[in-house]
Amino acid sequence: MRALYGIDISGHRPKSLTEAPLSIYDKIIALSPGVAEFIRGIYPQVKDKLICWDIEDPYQGGPEAFERCARRIETLVEGLWEK
């Protein structure tokens, strides 16, 4: 499989949110409203750092779905720098 952005993520494995030290981050981005709600529920102290995007989950959508997802995230990340 080709790396769309030149990054090999074949060895990447997802981690539980509870493993992440959320207090060290300036911003926390939830890729769906459901995830944002979950984060607010268990980590209310990070609510001011939380950004919620509505990104369609590409799981089981094939390579094209993952590419659309990556491009959408790229656009939103670029928008963060503009702010």
PDB file with SEQRES, HELIX, SHEET and CRYST1 records, atoms N, CA, C and O in Angstrom:
SEQRES   1 A   83  MET ARG ALA LEU TYR GLY ILE ASP ILE SER GLY HIS ARG          
SEQRES   2 A   83  PRO LYS SER LEU THR GLU ALA PRO LEU SER ILE TYR ASP          
SEQRES   3 A   83  LYS ILE ILE ALA LEU SER PRO GLY VAL ALA GLU PHE ILE          
SEQRES   4 A   83  ARG GLY ILE TYR PRO GLN VAL LYS ASP LYS LEU ILE CYS          
SEQRES   5 A   83  TRP ASP ILE GLU ASP PRO TYR GLN GLY GLY PRO GLU ALA          
SEQRES   6 A   83  PHE GLU ARG CYS ALA ARG ARG ILE GLU THR LEU VAL GLU          
SEQRES   7 A   83  GLY LEU TRP GLU LYS                                          
HELIX    1 AA1 LEU A   17  GLU A   19  5                                   3    
HELIX    2 AA2 LEU A   22  ILE A   24  5                                   3    
HELIX    3 AA3 PRO A   33  ILE A   42  1                                  10    
HELIX    4 AA4 PRO A   44  VAL A   46  5                                   3    
HELIX    5 AA5 GLY A   62  GLU A   82  1                                  21    
SHEET    1 AA1 2 ILE A  28  ALA A  30  0                                        
SHEET    2 AA1 2 LEU A  50  CYS A  52  1                                        
CRYST1    1.000    1.000    1.000  90.00  90.00  90.00 P 1           1          
ATOM      1  N   MET A   1       0.840  -1.178   0.000  1.00  0.00           N  
ATOM      2  CA  MET A   1       0.000   0.000   0.000  1.00  0.00           C  
ATOM      3  C   MET A   1       0.887   1.244   0.000  1.00  0.00           C  
ATOM      4  O   MET A   1       1.868   1.311   0.740  1.00  0.00           O  
ATOM      5  N   ARG A   2       0.550   2.194  -0.804  1.00  0.00           N  
ATOM      6  CA  ARG A   2       1.363   3.401  -0.883  1.00  0.00           C  
ATOM      7  C   ARG A   2       1.056   4.336   0.274  1.00  0.00           C  
ATOM      8  O   ARG A   2      -0.048   4.341   0.818  1.00  0.00           O  
ATOM      9  N   ALA A   3       2.042   5.115   0.631  1.00  0.00           N  
ATOM     10  CA  ALA A   3       1.886   6.082   1.711  1.00  0.00           C  
ATOM     11  C   ALA A   3       1.498   7.422   1.087  1.00  0.00           C  
ATOM     12  O   ALA A   3       2.312   8.057   0.416  1.00  0.00           O  
ATOM     13  N   LEU A   4       0.282   7.841   1.305  1.00  0.00           N  
ATOM     14  CA  LEU A   4      -0.249   9.054   0.691  1.00  0.00           C  
ATOM     15  C   LEU A   4       0.589  10.285   1.012  1.00  0.00           C  
ATOM     16  O   LEU A   4       0.793  11.137   0.147  1.00  0.00           O  
ATOM     17  N   TYR A   5       1.064  10.386   2.219  1.00  0.00           N  
ATOM     18  CA  TYR A   5       1.843  11.541   2.639  1.00  0.00           C  
ATOM     19  C   TYR A   5       3.308  11.204   2.877  1.00  0.00           C  
ATOM     20  O   TYR A   5       4.029  11.966   3.520  1.00  0.00           O  
ATOM     21  N   GLY A   6       3.743  10.066   2.361  1.00  0.00           N  
ATOM     22  CA  GLY A   6       5.130   9.666   2.547  1.00  0.00           C  
ATOM     23  C   GLY A   6       5.434   9.179   3.948  1.00  0.00           C  
ATOM     24  O   GLY A   6       6.591   9.158   4.367  1.00  0.00           O  
ATOM     25  N   ILE A   7       4.409   8.792   4.667  1.00  0.00           N  
ATOM     26  CA  ILE A   7       4.574   8.315   6.038  1.00  0.00           C  
ATOM     27  C   ILE A   7       4.101   6.873   6.105  1.00  0.00           C  
ATOM     28  O   ILE A   7       2.970   6.565   5.728  1.00  0.00           O  
ATOM     29  N   ASP A   8       4.954   6.007   6.579  1.00  0.00           N  
ATOM     30  CA  ASP A   8       4.585   4.597   6.727  1.00  0.00           C  
ATOM     31  C   ASP A   8       3.948   4.406   8.098  1.00  0.00           C  
ATOM     32  O   ASP A   8       4.627   4.511   9.119  1.00  0.00           O  
ATOM     33  N   ILE A   9       2.662   4.131   8.125  1.00  0.00           N  
ATOM     34  CA  ILE A   9       1.975   3.912   9.398  1.00  0.00           C  
ATOM     35  C   ILE A   9       1.604   2.441   9.593  1.00  0.00           C  
ATOM     36  O   ILE A   9       0.747   2.112  10.413  1.00  0.00           O  
ATOM     37  N   SER A  10       2.247   1.575   8.844  1.00  0.00           N  
ATOM     38  CA  SER A  10       1.899   0.154   8.923  1.00  0.00           C  
ATOM     39  C   SER A  10       2.137  -0.423  10.320  1.00  0.00           C  
ATOM     40  O   SER A  10       1.487  -1.398  10.702  1.00  0.00           O  
ATOM     41  N   GLY A  11       3.043   0.155  11.074  1.00  0.00           N  
ATOM     42  CA  GLY A  11       3.310  -0.331  12.414  1.00  0.00           C  
ATOM     43  C   GLY A  11       2.481   0.377  13.484  1.00  0.00           C  
ATOM     44  O   GLY A  11       2.578   0.050  14.667  1.00  0.00           O  
ATOM     45  N   HIS A  12       1.666   1.348  13.067  1.00  0.00           N  
ATOM     46  CA  HIS A  12       0.859   2.102  14.028  1.00  0.00           C  
ATOM     47  C   HIS A  12      -0.256   1.242  14.602  1.00  0.00           C  
ATOM     48  O   HIS A  12      -0.911   0.487  13.884  1.00  0.00           O  
ATOM     49  N   ARG A  13      -0.456   1.365  15.877  1.00  0.00           N  
ATOM     50  CA  ARG A  13      -1.570   0.701  16.542  1.00  0.00           C  
ATOM     51  C   ARG A  13      -2.287   1.741  17.392  1.00  0.00           C  
ATOM     52  O   ARG A  13      -1.640   2.523  18.090  1.00  0.00           O  
ATOM     53  N   PRO A  14      -3.602   1.758  17.342  1.00  0.00           N  
ATOM     54  CA  PRO A  14      -4.341   2.737  18.149  1.00  0.00           C  
ATOM     55  C   PRO A  14      -4.111   2.508  19.641  1.00  0.00           C  
ATOM     56  O   PRO A  14      -3.848   1.392  20.088  1.00  0.00           O  
ATOM     57  N   LYS A  15      -4.216   3.589  20.385  1.00  0.00           N  
ATOM     58  CA  LYS A  15      -4.062   3.525  21.834  1.00  0.00           C  
ATOM     59  C   LYS A  15      -5.346   4.023  22.482  1.00  0.00           C  
ATOM     60  O   LYS A  15      -6.096   4.804  21.897  1.00  0.00           O  
ATOM     61  N   SER A  16      -5.573   3.569  23.664  1.00  0.00           N  
ATOM     62  CA  SER A  16      -6.726   4.023  24.428  1.00  0.00           C  
ATOM     63  C   SER A  16      -6.533   5.484  24.816  1.00  0.00           C  
ATOM     64  O   SER A  16      -5.415   5.914  25.101  1.00  0.00           O  
ATOM     65  N   LEU A  17      -7.604   6.231  24.825  1.00  0.00           N  
ATOM     66  CA  LEU A  17      -7.544   7.627  25.233  1.00  0.00           C  
ATOM     67  C   LEU A  17      -7.038   7.754  26.660  1.00  0.00           C  
ATOM     68  O   LEU A  17      -6.405   8.751  27.008  1.00  0.00           O  
ATOM     69  N   THR A  18      -7.302   6.778  27.467  1.00  0.00           N  
ATOM     70  CA  THR A  18      -6.863   6.838  28.866  1.00  0.00           C  
ATOM     71  C   THR A  18      -5.352   6.710  29.000  1.00  0.00           C  
ATOM     72  O   THR A  18      -4.803   6.984  30.067  1.00  0.00           O  
ATOM     73  N   GLU A  19      -4.671   6.300  27.936  1.00  0.00           N  
ATOM     74  CA  GLU A  19      -3.207   6.203  27.963  1.00  0.00           C  
ATOM     75  C   GLU A  19      -2.529   7.531  27.632  1.00  0.00           C  
ATOM     76  O   GLU A  19      -1.323   7.679  27.827  1.00  0.00           O  
ATOM     77  N   ALA A  20      -3.287   8.481  27.139  1.00  0.00           N  
ATOM     78  CA  ALA A  20      -2.716   9.758  26.700  1.00  0.00           C  
ATOM     79  C   ALA A  20      -2.715  10.770  27.845  1.00  0.00           C  
ATOM     80  O   ALA A  20      -3.728  10.929  28.527  1.00  0.00           O  
ATOM     81  N   PRO A  21      -1.597  11.452  28.064  1.00  0.00           N  
ATOM     82  CA  PRO A  21      -1.536  12.479  29.108  1.00  0.00           C  
ATOM     83  C   PRO A  21      -2.144  13.790  28.591  1.00  0.00           C  
ATOM     84  O   PRO A  21      -1.410  14.697  28.198  1.00  0.00           O  
ATOM     85  N   LEU A  22      -3.458  13.894  28.589  1.00  0.00           N  
ATOM     86  CA  LEU A  22      -4.150  15.012  27.950  1.00  0.00           C  
ATOM     87  C   LEU A  22      -3.754  16.372  28.504  1.00  0.00           C  
ATOM     88  O   LEU A  22      -3.852  17.373  27.793  1.00  0.00           O  
ATOM     89  N   SER A  23      -3.319  16.433  29.730  1.00  0.00           N  
ATOM     90  CA  SER A  23      -2.985  17.726  30.331  1.00  0.00           C  
ATOM     91  C   SER A  23      -1.789  18.408  29.673  1.00  0.00           C  
ATOM     92  O   SER A  23      -1.621  19.618  29.825  1.00  0.00           O  
ATOM     93  N   ILE A  24      -0.955  17.668  28.947  1.00  0.00           N  
ATOM     94  CA  ILE A  24       0.239  18.274  28.349  1.00  0.00           C  
ATOM     95  C   ILE A  24      -0.033  18.932  26.997  1.00  0.00           C  
ATOM     96  O   ILE A  24       0.845  19.598  26.451  1.00  0.00           O  
ATOM     97  N   TYR A  25      -1.227  18.755  26.455  1.00  0.00           N  
ATOM     98  CA  TYR A  25      -1.519  19.265  25.115  1.00  0.00           C  
ATOM     99  C   TYR A  25      -2.201  20.628  25.160  1.00  0.00           C  
ATOM    100  O   TYR A  25      -2.999  20.912  26.054  1.00  0.00           O  
ATOM    101  N   ASP A  26      -1.870  21.467  24.175  1.00  0.00           N  
ATOM    102  CA  ASP A  26      -2.519  22.776  24.051  1.00  0.00           C  
ATOM    103  C   ASP A  26      -3.913  22.644  23.462  1.00  0.00           C  
ATOM    104  O   ASP A  26      -4.835  23.352  23.869  1.00  0.00           O  
ATOM    105  N   LYS A  27      -4.067  21.752  22.519  1.00  0.00           N  
ATOM    106  CA  LYS A  27      -5.347  21.495  21.860  1.00  0.00           C  
ATOM    107  C   LYS A  27      -5.552  19.992  21.751  1.00  0.00           C  
ATOM    108  O   LYS A  27      -4.599  19.232  21.582  1.00  0.00           O  
ATOM    109  N   ILE A  28      -6.799  19.581  21.850  1.00  0.00           N  
ATOM    110  CA  ILE A  28      -7.183  18.180  21.683  1.00  0.00           C  
ATOM    111  C   ILE A  28      -8.272  18.161  20.627  1.00  0.00           C  
ATOM    112  O   ILE A  28      -9.285  18.847  20.758  1.00  0.00           O  
ATOM    113  N   ILE A  29      -8.065  17.387  19.595  1.00  0.00           N  
ATOM    114  CA  ILE A  29      -9.017  17.336  18.494  1.00  0.00           C  
ATOM    115  C   ILE A  29      -9.746  16.003  18.510  1.00  0.00           C  
ATOM    116  O   ILE A  29      -9.134  14.939  18.409  1.00  0.00           O  
ATOM    117  N   ALA A  30     -11.061  16.081  18.638  1.00  0.00           N  
ATOM    118  CA  ALA A  30     -11.916  14.901  18.527  1.00  0.00           C  
ATOM    119  C   ALA A  30     -12.415  14.860  17.090  1.00  0.00           C  
ATOM    120  O   ALA A  30     -12.873  15.872  16.560  1.00  0.00           O  
ATOM    121  N   LEU A  31     -12.330  13.711  16.466  1.00  0.00           N  
ATOM    122  CA  LEU A  31     -12.709  13.609  15.052  1.00  0.00           C  
ATOM    123  C   LEU A  31     -14.193  13.353  14.845  1.00  0.00           C  
ATOM    124  O   LEU A  31     -14.642  13.212  13.708  1.00  0.00           O  
ATOM    125  N   SER A  32     -14.960  13.292  15.927  1.00  0.00           N  
ATOM    126  CA  SER A  32     -16.409  13.158  15.789  1.00  0.00           C  
ATOM    127  C   SER A  32     -17.080  13.749  17.026  1.00  0.00           C  
ATOM    128  O   SER A  32     -16.475  13.814  18.097  1.00  0.00           O  
ATOM    129  N   PRO A  33     -18.331  14.178  16.875  1.00  0.00           N  
ATOM    130  CA  PRO A  33     -19.049  14.701  18.035  1.00  0.00           C  
ATOM    131  C   PRO A  33     -19.192  13.668  19.153  1.00  0.00           C  
ATOM    132  O   PRO A  33     -19.152  14.025  20.330  1.00  0.00           O  
ATOM    133  N   GLY A  34     -19.355  12.410  18.804  1.00  0.00           N  
ATOM    134  CA  GLY A  34     -19.463  11.368  19.816  1.00  0.00           C  
ATOM    135  C   GLY A  34     -18.208  11.240  20.656  1.00  0.00           C  
ATOM    136  O   GLY A  34     -18.276  11.068  21.873  1.00  0.00           O  
ATOM    137  N   VAL A  35     -17.068  11.324  19.999  1.00  0.00           N  
ATOM    138  CA  VAL A  35     -15.793  11.251  20.724  1.00  0.00           C  
ATOM    139  C   VAL A  35     -15.623  12.501  21.584  1.00  0.00           C  
ATOM    140  O   VAL A  35     -15.146  12.412  22.715  1.00  0.00           O  
ATOM    141  N   ALA A  36     -16.005  13.656  21.062  1.00  0.00           N  
ATOM    142  CA  ALA A  36     -15.905  14.890  21.848  1.00  0.00           C  
ATOM    143  C   ALA A  36     -16.768  14.798  23.103  1.00  0.00           C  
ATOM    144  O   ALA A  36     -16.342  15.203  24.185  1.00  0.00           O  
ATOM    145  N   GLU A  37     -17.957  14.276  22.962  1.00  0.00           N  
ATOM    146  CA  GLU A  37     -18.857  14.112  24.108  1.00  0.00           C  
ATOM    147  C   GLU A  37     -18.242  13.152  25.137  1.00  0.00           C  
ATOM    148  O   GLU A  37     -18.306  13.399  26.341  1.00  0.00           O  
ATOM    149  N   PHE A  38     -17.655  12.070  24.654  1.00  0.00           N  
ATOM    150  CA  PHE A  38     -17.000  11.108  25.533  1.00  0.00           C  
ATOM    151  C   PHE A  38     -15.865  11.774  26.305  1.00  0.00           C  
ATOM    152  O   PHE A  38     -15.744  11.592  27.517  1.00  0.00           O  
ATOM    153  N   ILE A  39     -15.037  12.543  25.606  1.00  0.00           N  
ATOM    154  CA  ILE A  39     -13.912  13.222  26.251  1.00  0.00           C  
ATOM    155  C   ILE A  39     -14.418  14.199  27.304  1.00  0.00           C  
ATOM    156  O   ILE A  39     -13.896  14.235  28.418  1.00  0.00           O  
ATOM    157  N   ARG A  40     -15.430  14.990  26.961  1.00  0.00           N  
ATOM    158  CA  ARG A  40     -15.984  15.944  27.930  1.00  0.00           C  
ATOM    159  C   ARG A  40     -16.519  15.233  29.170  1.00  0.00           C  
ATOM    160  O   ARG A  40     -16.427  15.749  30.284  1.00  0.00           O  
ATOM    161  N   GLY A  41     -17.079  14.042  28.960  1.00  0.00           N  
ATOM    162  CA  GLY A  41     -17.651  13.289  30.068  1.00  0.00           C  
ATOM    163  C   GLY A  41     -16.618  12.763  31.044  1.00  0.00           C  
ATOM    164  O   GLY A  41     -16.842  12.778  32.255  1.00  0.00           O  
ATOM    165  N   ILE A  42     -15.485  12.296  30.530  1.00  0.00           N  
ATOM    166  CA  ILE A  42     -14.495  11.705  31.447  1.00  0.00           C  
ATOM    167  C   ILE A  42     -13.338  12.649  31.778  1.00  0.00           C  
ATOM    168  O   ILE A  42     -12.611  12.426  32.746  1.00  0.00           O  
ATOM    169  N   TYR A  43     -13.165  13.702  30.976  1.00  0.00           N  
ATOM    170  CA  TYR A  43     -12.093  14.678  31.215  1.00  0.00           C  
ATOM    171  C   TYR A  43     -12.649  16.101  31.124  1.00  0.00           C  
ATOM    172  O   TYR A  43     -12.253  16.855  30.235  1.00  0.00           O  
ATOM    173  N   PRO A  44     -13.551  16.477  32.018  1.00  0.00           N  
ATOM    174  CA  PRO A  44     -14.156  17.816  31.916  1.00  0.00           C  
ATOM    175  C   PRO A  44     -13.129  18.947  32.008  1.00  0.00           C  
ATOM    176  O   PRO A  44     -13.395  20.058  31.548  1.00  0.00           O  
ATOM    177  N   GLN A  45     -11.978  18.680  32.587  1.00  0.00           N  
ATOM    178  CA  GLN A  45     -10.952  19.711  32.755  1.00  0.00           C  
ATOM    179  C   GLN A  45     -10.304  20.125  31.431  1.00  0.00           C  
ATOM    180  O   GLN A  45      -9.608  21.141  31.390  1.00  0.00           O  
ATOM    181  N   VAL A  46     -10.510  19.373  30.352  1.00  0.00           N  
ATOM    182  CA  VAL A  46      -9.894  19.736  29.068  1.00  0.00           C  
ATOM    183  C   VAL A  46     -10.883  20.409  28.113  1.00  0.00           C  
ATOM    184  O   VAL A  46     -10.561  20.622  26.944  1.00  0.00           O  
ATOM    185  N   LYS A  47     -12.072  20.741  28.595  1.00  0.00           N  
ATOM    186  CA  LYS A  47     -13.113  21.277  27.702  1.00  0.00           C  
ATOM    187  C   LYS A  47     -12.675  22.524  26.934  1.00  0.00           C  
ATOM    188  O   LYS A  47     -13.103  22.724  25.797  1.00  0.00           O  
ATOM    189  N   ASP A  48     -11.833  23.363  27.531  1.00  0.00           N  
ATOM    190  CA  ASP A  48     -11.385  24.577  26.848  1.00  0.00           C  
ATOM    191  C   ASP A  48     -10.338  24.301  25.773  1.00  0.00           C  
ATOM    192  O   ASP A  48     -10.087  25.153  24.921  1.00  0.00           O  
ATOM    193  N   LYS A  49      -9.728  23.124  25.807  1.00  0.00           N  
ATOM    194  CA  LYS A  49      -8.721  22.726  24.816  1.00  0.00           C  
ATOM    195  C   LYS A  49      -9.334  21.922  23.671  1.00  0.00           C  
ATOM    196  O   LYS A  49      -8.685  21.697  22.649  1.00  0.00           O  
ATOM    197  N   LEU A  50     -10.578  21.493  23.843  1.00  0.00           N  
ATOM    198  CA  LEU A  50     -11.181  20.524  22.932  1.00  0.00           C  
ATOM    199  C   LEU A  50     -11.746  21.173  21.679  1.00  0.00           C  
ATOM    200  O   LEU A  50     -12.521  22.127  21.747  1.00  0.00           O  
ATOM    201  N   ILE A  51     -11.343  20.640  20.545  1.00  0.00           N  
ATOM    202  CA  ILE A  51     -11.872  21.042  19.239  1.00  0.00           C  
ATOM    203  C   ILE A  51     -12.598  19.827  18.683  1.00  0.00           C  
ATOM    204  O   ILE A  51     -12.073  18.714  18.718  1.00  0.00           O  
ATOM    205  N   CYS A  52     -13.801  20.039  18.173  1.00  0.00           N  
ATOM    206  CA  CYS A  52     -14.578  18.918  17.625  1.00  0.00           C  
ATOM    207  C   CYS A  52     -14.746  19.081  16.116  1.00  0.00           C  
ATOM    208  O   CYS A  52     -15.261  20.089  15.633  1.00  0.00           O  
ATOM    209  N   TRP A  53     -14.302  18.074  15.395  1.00  0.00           N  
ATOM    210  CA  TRP A  53     -14.521  18.005  13.956  1.00  0.00           C  
ATOM    211  C   TRP A  53     -15.503  16.870  13.692  1.00  0.00           C  
ATOM    212  O   TRP A  53     -15.680  15.988  14.532  1.00  0.00           O  
ATOM    213  N   ASP A  54     -16.127  16.894  12.549  1.00  0.00           N  
ATOM    214  CA  ASP A  54     -17.061  15.829  12.172  1.00  0.00           C  
ATOM    215  C   ASP A  54     -16.489  15.130  10.948  1.00  0.00           C  
ATOM    216  O   ASP A  54     -16.833  15.461   9.814  1.00  0.00           O  
ATOM    217  N   ILE A  55     -15.614  14.161  11.189  1.00  0.00           N  
ATOM    218  CA  ILE A  55     -14.920  13.436  10.125  1.00  0.00           C  
ATOM    219  C   ILE A  55     -15.560  12.057   9.964  1.00  0.00           C  
ATOM    220  O   ILE A  55     -15.694  11.311  10.934  1.00  0.00           O  
ATOM    221  N   GLU A  56     -15.945  11.734   8.764  1.00  0.00           N  
ATOM    222  CA  GLU A  56     -16.528  10.416   8.504  1.00  0.00           C  
ATOM    223  C   GLU A  56     -15.475   9.325   8.708  1.00  0.00           C  
ATOM    224  O   GLU A  56     -14.357   9.423   8.202  1.00  0.00           O  
ATOM    225  N   ASP A  57     -15.842   8.300   9.447  1.00  0.00           N  
ATOM    226  CA  ASP A  57     -14.928   7.188   9.725  1.00  0.00           C  
ATOM    227  C   ASP A  57     -14.698   6.396   8.436  1.00  0.00           C  
ATOM    228  O   ASP A  57     -15.661   5.897   7.855  1.00  0.00           O  
ATOM    229  N   PRO A  58     -13.457   6.268   7.976  1.00  0.00           N  
ATOM    230  CA  PRO A  58     -13.189   5.571   6.722  1.00  0.00           C  
ATOM    231  C   PRO A  58     -13.134   4.047   6.853  1.00  0.00           C  
ATOM    232  O   PRO A  58     -12.980   3.342   5.856  1.00  0.00           O  
ATOM    233  N   TYR A  59     -13.260   3.548   8.063  1.00  0.00           N  
ATOM    234  CA  TYR A  59     -13.137   2.110   8.296  1.00  0.00           C  
ATOM    235  C   TYR A  59     -14.064   1.334   7.368  1.00  0.00           C  
ATOM    236  O   TYR A  59     -15.253   1.639   7.269  1.00  0.00           O  
ATOM    237  N   GLN A  60     -13.535   0.365   6.713  1.00  0.00           N  
ATOM    238  CA  GLN A  60     -14.213  -0.513   5.755  1.00  0.00           C  
ATOM    239  C   GLN A  60     -14.660   0.222   4.490  1.00  0.00           C  
ATOM    240  O   GLN A  60     -15.491  -0.283   3.735  1.00  0.00           O  
ATOM    241  N   GLY A  61     -14.107   1.413   4.263  1.00  0.00           N  
ATOM    242  CA  GLY A  61     -14.487   2.166   3.085  1.00  0.00           C  
ATOM    243  C   GLY A  61     -13.501   2.050   1.941  1.00  0.00           C  
ATOM    244  O   GLY A  61     -13.712   2.625   0.873  1.00  0.00           O  
ATOM    245  N   GLY A  62     -12.428   1.312   2.158  1.00  0.00           N  
ATOM    246  CA  GLY A  62     -11.431   1.154   1.113  1.00  0.00           C  
ATOM    247  C   GLY A  62     -10.447   2.305   1.077  1.00  0.00           C  
ATOM    248  O   GLY A  62     -10.603   3.290   1.799  1.00  0.00           O  
ATOM    249  N   PRO A  63      -9.433   2.179   0.232  1.00  0.00           N  
ATOM    250  CA  PRO A  63      -8.384   3.206   0.153  1.00  0.00           C  
ATOM    251  C   PRO A  63      -8.914   4.605  -0.171  1.00  0.00           C  
ATOM    252  O   PRO A  63      -8.403   5.596   0.351  1.00  0.00           O  
ATOM    253  N   GLU A  64      -9.919   4.688  -1.015  1.00  0.00           N  
ATOM    254  CA  GLU A  64     -10.461   6.003  -1.388  1.00  0.00           C  
ATOM    255  C   GLU A  64     -11.062   6.716  -0.184  1.00  0.00           C  
ATOM    256  O   GLU A  64     -10.918   7.929  -0.038  1.00  0.00           O  
ATOM    257  N   ALA A  65     -11.732   5.961   0.671  1.00  0.00           N  
ATOM    258  CA  ALA A  65     -12.329   6.560   1.865  1.00  0.00           C  
ATOM    259  C   ALA A  65     -11.240   7.092   2.787  1.00  0.00           C  
ATOM    260  O   ALA A  65     -11.384   8.165   3.373  1.00  0.00           O  
ATOM    261  N   PHE A  66     -10.157   6.345   2.913  1.00  0.00           N  
ATOM    262  CA  PHE A  66      -9.048   6.797   3.757  1.00  0.00           C  
ATOM    263  C   PHE A  66      -8.385   8.032   3.163  1.00  0.00           C  
ATOM    264  O   PHE A  66      -7.975   8.929   3.900  1.00  0.00           O  
ATOM    265  N   GLU A  67      -8.278   8.089   1.853  1.00  0.00           N  
ATOM    266  CA  GLU A  67      -7.689   9.269   1.217  1.00  0.00           C  
ATOM    267  C   GLU A  67      -8.576  10.496   1.413  1.00  0.00           C  
ATOM    268  O   GLU A  67      -8.074  11.584   1.697  1.00  0.00           O  
ATOM    269  N   ARG A  68      -9.894  10.327   1.263  1.00  0.00           N  
ATOM    270  CA  ARG A  68     -10.815  11.453   1.499  1.00  0.00           C  
ATOM    271  C   ARG A  68     -10.701  11.944   2.938  1.00  0.00           C  
ATOM    272  O   ARG A  68     -10.671  13.147   3.201  1.00  0.00           O  
ATOM    273  N   CYS A  69     -10.639  10.997   3.853  1.00  0.00           N  
ATOM    274  CA  CYS A  69     -10.522  11.331   5.265  1.00  0.00           C  
ATOM    275  C   CYS A  69      -9.220  12.095   5.526  1.00  0.00           C  
ATOM    276  O   CYS A  69      -9.228  13.120   6.208  1.00  0.00           O  
ATOM    277  N   ALA A  70      -8.127  11.610   4.998  1.00  0.00           N  
ATOM    278  CA  ALA A  70      -6.827  12.258   5.194  1.00  0.00           C  
ATOM    279  C   ALA A  70      -6.826  13.667   4.616  1.00  0.00           C  
ATOM    280  O   ALA A  70      -6.298  14.594   5.230  1.00  0.00           O  
ATOM    281  N   ARG A  71      -7.406  13.824   3.458  1.00  0.00           N  
ATOM    282  CA  ARG A  71      -7.440  15.155   2.833  1.00  0.00           C  
ATOM    283  C   ARG A  71      -8.320  16.124   3.629  1.00  0.00           C  
ATOM    284  O   ARG A  71      -7.998  17.307   3.746  1.00  0.00           O  
ATOM    285  N   ARG A  72      -9.422  15.623   4.169  1.00  0.00           N  
ATOM    286  CA  ARG A  72     -10.297  16.472   4.995  1.00  0.00           C  
ATOM    287  C   ARG A  72      -9.555  16.911   6.259  1.00  0.00           C  
ATOM    288  O   ARG A  72      -9.605  18.080   6.641  1.00  0.00           O  
ATOM    289  N   ILE A  73      -8.879  15.980   6.895  1.00  0.00           N  
ATOM    290  CA  ILE A  73      -8.108  16.310   8.100  1.00  0.00           C  
ATOM    291  C   ILE A  73      -7.004  17.312   7.757  1.00  0.00           C  
ATOM    292  O   ILE A  73      -6.762  18.259   8.506  1.00  0.00           O  
ATOM    293  N   GLU A  74      -6.342  17.097   6.628  1.00  0.00           N  
ATOM    294  CA  GLU A  74      -5.289  18.022   6.206  1.00  0.00           C  
ATOM    295  C   GLU A  74      -5.843  19.441   6.064  1.00  0.00           C  
ATOM    296  O   GLU A  74      -5.226  20.397   6.534  1.00  0.00           O  
ATOM    297  N   THR A  75      -6.984  19.580   5.429  1.00  0.00           N  
ATOM    298  CA  THR A  75      -7.604  20.890   5.244  1.00  0.00           C  
ATOM    299  C   THR A  75      -7.931  21.541   6.589  1.00  0.00           C  
ATOM    300  O   THR A  75      -7.686  22.730   6.790  1.00  0.00           O  
ATOM    301  N   LEU A  76      -8.483  20.754   7.499  1.00  0.00           N  
ATOM    302  CA  LEU A  76      -8.836  21.297   8.807  1.00  0.00           C  
ATOM    303  C   LEU A  76      -7.600  21.674   9.620  1.00  0.00           C  
ATOM    304  O   LEU A  76      -7.612  22.682  10.326  1.00  0.00           O  
ATOM    305  N   VAL A  77      -6.534  20.877   9.528  1.00  0.00           N  
ATOM    306  CA  VAL A  77      -5.293  21.199  10.228  1.00  0.00           C  
ATOM    307  C   VAL A  77      -4.699  22.493   9.672  1.00  0.00           C  
ATOM    308  O   VAL A  77      -4.230  23.341  10.432  1.00  0.00           O  
ATOM    309  N   GLU A  78      -4.719  22.640   8.365  1.00  0.00           N  
ATOM    310  CA  GLU A  78      -4.208  23.880   7.760  1.00  0.00           C  
ATOM    311  C   GLU A  78      -5.004  25.078   8.271  1.00  0.00           C  
ATOM    312  O   GLU A  78      -4.440  26.151   8.486  1.00  0.00           O  
ATOM    313  N   GLY A  79      -6.307  24.901   8.466  1.00  0.00           N  
ATOM    314  CA  GLY A  79      -7.129  25.967   9.006  1.00  0.00           C  
ATOM    315  C   GLY A  79      -6.756  26.365  10.418  1.00  0.00           C  
ATOM    316  O   GLY A  79      -6.922  27.522  10.806  1.00  0.00           O  
ATOM    317  N   LEU A  80      -6.251  25.412  11.190  1.00  0.00           N  
ATOM    318  CA  LEU A  80      -5.784  25.732  12.541  1.00  0.00           C  
ATOM    319  C   LEU A  80      -4.635  26.710  12.520  1.00  0.00           C  
ATOM    320  O   LEU A  80      -4.564  27.610  13.358  1.00  0.00           O  
ATOM    321  N   TRP A  81      -3.721  26.540  11.554  1.00  0.00           N  
ATOM    322  CA  TRP A  81      -2.558  27.418  11.476  1.00  0.00           C  
ATOM    323  C   TRP A  81      -2.975  28.835  11.097  1.00  0.00           C  
ATOM    324  O   TRP A  81      -2.336  29.809  11.494  1.00  0.00           O  
ATOM    325  N   GLU A  82      -4.061  28.937  10.321  1.00  0.00           N  
ATOM    326  CA  GLU A  82      -4.533  30.261   9.903  1.00  0.00           C  
ATOM    327  C   GLU A  82      -5.112  31.044  11.064  1.00  0.00           C  
ATOM    328  O   GLU A  82      -5.111  32.275  11.047  1.00  0.00           O  
ATOM    329  N   LYS A  83      -5.606  30.342  12.073  1.00  0.00           N  
ATOM    330  CA  LYS A  83      -6.182  31.009  13.249  1.00  0.00           C  
ATOM    331  C   LYS A  83      -5.062  31.433  14.141  1.00  0.00           C  
ATOM    332  O   LYS A  83      -5.303  32.018  15.197  1.00  0.00           O  
TER     333      LYS A  83                                                      
END                                                                             
